[in-house]
Amino acid sequence: MKGECLCGRVKFKIEGNIPNLYQCHCSLCRKVTGSSANAATFVTQKDFRWLSGQDKISSFQKPTGYRSDFCSVCGSPVPNQLRGMELVWVPAGLLEASFEGAMTVNVHLHMGSAASWERDSGECVRLEAGPESLESLQEALQENPCA
C-alpha cells in the first residue's frame, strides 16, 4: 500500500497487512487536523519505507512530547516514528483510496474530551459527493439542522 500527502511530494510505502484504524478525539488531535478526530494506525518500522519527500517534512513538538510531523509544502500530517518504539504512526487519510474498504475504525480514543458539536445522527444531511454549489451548502447548514 502506498500513501502520499496532499501535494504529492511526501510519499511512502507500507508492506504487509495494515491494521485497523483508531480515531482520537482529544483536543490536540482536533487542532492538528482541524476536524473532530484524527484517524490513524500504526505499522512496524520494518514494514514502512519512505519513497520521496523526507526533506519536505517539518516537525512541531510540544514540551509534553506530543509531536506532529507535516509536509512543509501543503501542511498535510505525515507519518512519524513513535519515540523509543519500532512503530510508525500513519495518518489514514494519506493512504490509497483503493484500500480504504479493507480497514475499519476499531477504536475511538478520548471520547470524554470530544468536541461538543460532534455527534452521529441519521437526521443530518449526508451527500455522496460535494454540494451542487456553495449556496446549496449554506442553505443546508441553515435549514437542515441535525436532531
C-alpha positions, 0 to 999 in steps of 0.5 A: 500500500502506498500513501502520499500527502496532499501535494504529492511530494511526501510519499511512502510505502507500507508492506504487509497487512495494515491494521485497523484504524483508531480515531482520537478525539482529544483536543490536540488531535482536533487542532492538528487536523482541524476536524473532530478526530484524527484517524490513524494506525500504526505499522512496524518500522520494518514494514514502512519505507519512505519513497520521496519527500523526507526533506519536505517534512517539518516537525512541531513538538510540544514540551509534553512530547506530543509531536506532529510531523507535516509536509512543509509544502501543503501542511498535510500530517505525515507519518512519524516514528513513535519515540523509543518504539519500532512503530510508525504512526500513519495518518489514514487519510494519506493512504490509497483510496483503493484500500480504504474498504479493507480497514475499519475504525476499531477504536475511538480514543478520548471520547470524554474530551470530544468536541461538543458539536460532534455527534452521529445522527441519521437526521443530518444531511449526508451527500455522496459527493460535494454540494451542487454549489456553495449556496446549496451548502449554506442553505443546508447548514441553515435549514437542515439542522441535525436532531 
